[in-house]
Amino acid sequence: MGKASRRPRGERTDRSARPQPAPFVARPFEGLPNETDWVAMREIVPAATATVRFAKGKAPEGAPDEVTIATVLPLAWPGLHRESGEVLVGIQSGNASGDTSRDIAAAIGLAAAADAGSPVTALPVSMADTPRLQDVLDLDAPFEMQLHEGFDFWVADAELDADGKESLERANESAIPTVKLDAAQSAFWCRIGERTYVRWVLPFDEDTATSALARLHAAGDSHLGDDGRLLGCFRSSGLLIPVWEVDPGSEAADFEKPVAEMKKRIEAAAASTETLTAAERGARAGLTNRQVTLR
């Protein structure tokens, strides 16, 4: 038997000393202003922007104080540093880790530090010691989403060549008509083909939101307005997004009152501490079976 090999003196054997991948975070935007709008921009809104501000002392050297968060950028780039100095980050790019907050923070840092006129084309896998949005952003600054009919914000005042114009036109044609409703935070009317929907990011954790909808569904109170039918729910970033199919001939303004009424019913149901009845448990099981997890 040969002698056992020896590690060089001073070499560390503690695996915990190595960089660890970022842990999974089920609700990555929790603690940010307007958490539900972050989720909406991430998952269900086609074209929108919002401005965030670095916390004091957290901006990379030479970076602007503010960053524009966008739903998506050209070629699904995670980030872009314009010639003008503006920094944009697209949050519908694919995940690089189990913590979307950490990934977007990485995109912000890379885009802010990039040369003017340069995109960020890929993200590294986020590690556990990298910052999250909650670490680098001013949490007292409002997060106010601005919806756009298309993606003209990609180019700002830049002149496009023929290929660029054609690409932008194709992107604009693919944008789903979407209107943000005033009656509730993160509720949206949209038209997809010949069908029309209301999609709404609820501000409660998934379990509470599912039970609240189950209570309403069992009581026959889950319709939106006269005939808006609850189709099911998406799950994303730890929140629930119920979807109602509504009259295809309707317009967004038709749902301000129904959404306001539904908001009161959902809040009351979410606040209930009563044990679910058999009918409510059955409704909950049906809703759970129809839930789709986004990303």
N, C-alpha and C positions, 0 to 999 in steps of 0.2 A: 504494500500500500504506500502510495506516495504521501508526502507531507501535505497537510491541508494548506491551501493557499492563504496567505495573510493579506488583509487589507492594508494599504499604505497607512502609516501612522498619521492620524489627524483626519482621515476620511470619515465623513458623517454617514452613519447607517440609518439614521432616524428618517423613516419615510415621511413623517409628518412635516419634515423640514422642506420637502419638495413643494413647489406650487401645486395647489389643489384646484380642480375644476370648480367653477361657480356652482353652488348648491341650487337645486330646483326651488323656485319660489312660485307658489300657486297663484298669488295675487300680487303681481310685480309692481302695479301702480298705486298700491295702497299707501296713503300718506301724502300723495301729491294733490295739489289743488285740482278739483274737477276730475277725479279718478275716472268717472264714467265716460267723459269725453276722450280721455287718453285711449280707453278701450274701444270706443266708437271709431276713432281715427285709425286705430290699429287694425280693426276688423271689418267694419261695415260701411264706412264713408269712403266714397271713391276719390274725391278731390277736395282737400281742405288743408289749411295751414293755421298755425298758432305760434305765438312768440313766447319764448322762455328766456329767463335771465339767469346768468351765473350768480351763485352765492358769492359774497365778498371773499376775495382771495382765491377763488376756485377757477377763474378763467385762465387758460393757457397763456403764456407770455405772447403778447402781440395780437391776441384774439379779441374780437368785439365782445362787448358785454352781453349782447343778446344773440340768440340763435333762433332760426325759423324751423319749427317742426312741421313736416309735410307728411301727407299720407304716403305718397310715393314720388320718387324722382325718376328721371330718364334711365332706362336700362336697369331699373331696380337698384340703383346705386344706394348704398347706405348713407352717403353724405356727399356734399359738394361745397367747395370754397370758391365763391364767384370771384371774378376779376375785380368787382366792386368792393370786395371784402366781406360781403354777406355770407354767412354760413347757414347751410340748409342740411337737414337730416331727414331721411325718409324712414318712417317707422313700420312700413309694411314689407320691408326686406326680410329675408329669412332669418330665423334665429341662429345664433352662434353658440348659445348655451341654454341652460334651463332657467335663466333669469332675464326676461326681456328688458327690465329696467337697467341691468348691468350692460346689456348689449347696446342699448340706445345711448347710454352714457359713453360707451367706448366709441361709438360712431361720432358723437358730438366732439369728443376729445381729438379724434383723428382728423375730422373735417376742420376743426378750428386751427389745428397745427399744420394743416396742409398748405402748400403754396397756393397763392391766389390763382384761380383758374383751373384748379385740379379737383377731380372727383375722388371719393373713397370708393373703391370698387369691391372690396371684400373686408370682412371683419375677422380678426383672430378669435379663437375660442376664449371666452372670458374666464378669468381665474377668480378664485374666492377672495383674493386680496385687491381686486380692482373695484373702483367706486361705482355706486349706483346713482340713478337720477336724484334720489333723495339726498345724496351726499354732495352733489355738485350744483344743484339748482337752488335759486332763491324761492323758498316755499311760501313766502308771503306775496309773491308776484302772481297775479291772476293768470289762469290758463284759459284764453278766450279763442274758441275755434271759429274760423271764418271759412264757410263753404264756398266752393267755386264750381261753376258750371263745367269747366274743363281744366286743362293743365297748362294754360297760358302762363301761369306763374313760374313754370320751368324756365322760361326764356327772359322774363322781365322785359328790359328794353333792347335786348340783343336782336340783331338782324339774322334771320335764318336763310340758309341756302335752300334750294328746291327740295333736297332730300330731307332736310330738317323740317321744313314746312309740312311735307307729306307725312312724316313720322308724327308730328304734333297733331295733325288732322285725324290720323288713325286713332291716336290716344283719346282725343276729344270725343270721337264718335263712340268709343267704348264706355264712356263715363255714364253711369246709371243716374238718371235724374233723381236728385235727392234734395229734400227740404227739411231743415231743422225746425221742429215745432217749439213754440214758446211755452206751452202748457206744462211741460215737464223737462227736466234736465236730460239730455241725451236721448230724446225721442225723435224719430225721423220718419217721414213719409217718403216712399220711393216707388218708382215705376220700373219694372223689369219686363221688357217685352210688352205683352198685352195684359199683364197682371200687376196689381198694385198692393203695396204692403205698408204696414207701420211696424218699425223695428225699434226696440227701446232697451237701452242698457240700464238695468235696475241697479240701485245703489246698495243693495243688501248682499250679504254673502250668498253663495249658490243655494245652500240648504234652506236658509230663511226664505229666499225668493221663490224657490220651488214649492215649499209648503204654502206660501201665501197664494200663489196661483192655483194650487190644488184646492184650497178652501173656496176660492172664487168659482173654479170650474165645477166643483161638486154642488155648489149652490145655484148654478146656472147664471153666474154673474161675470163670466169671463169674456163675454162678447164686448167688442169695442164699438160703441154706438149701436145702431139698429141691427147691423148684420156683419160686423167685423169678426171673423172667425179666428180663434186662437189655433194656429197651426202646430206650434211646438216652440222649442227654444234652442238657441245656441248657448254653449258654455265657452267663455273665453276669459283668460286672465283672472280667474276666480269669481267672475260675475256672470249673471244670467241675462240673456238677450231674448225675450219673447218676441214672437213674430205673429202678427195678425194679418190675414188676407182680407182686403176691404174692396169695396165697389170699384171696379176698374175705371169707371167714369168719374170717380171722385177727385178732388184736389186737396192739397195739403191743408188749406184753411178749414176744410170740412171737419177736421179731426182735433181742432184745438179744444172744443168743449168735451167731446168724448174722452180725450186723453186726460183732461183735467179731472173728469169724474172717475176715470179708472185709477188715476193717481191716488185719490182719496180712498178708494176701495182696497188697493194694494197696500197702502200704508197701514190701514186698519187691520188687514189680514196679517201683515208682517209683524204687527205689534201683539197679536194674540198669543197667549201662553197656554191656551186650551189644547189638550191632546187631540190629534187628528181623529176624526170619526172613521168608521169603516169606509164610507163613501169617499171621504177625503183621502184616505190612504190609497184607495183604488185610483182616484184621479191623479194622485202624486206618482204612482207607479206608471200610469199611462204617459204622463208628462216626461218622466225620467227615461222611459223607453224611446221616446221621440227626440230626446236631446241629442244634439250634434256638437262635438267638441271642435272648436276652431283652433288649428295649430296645436 
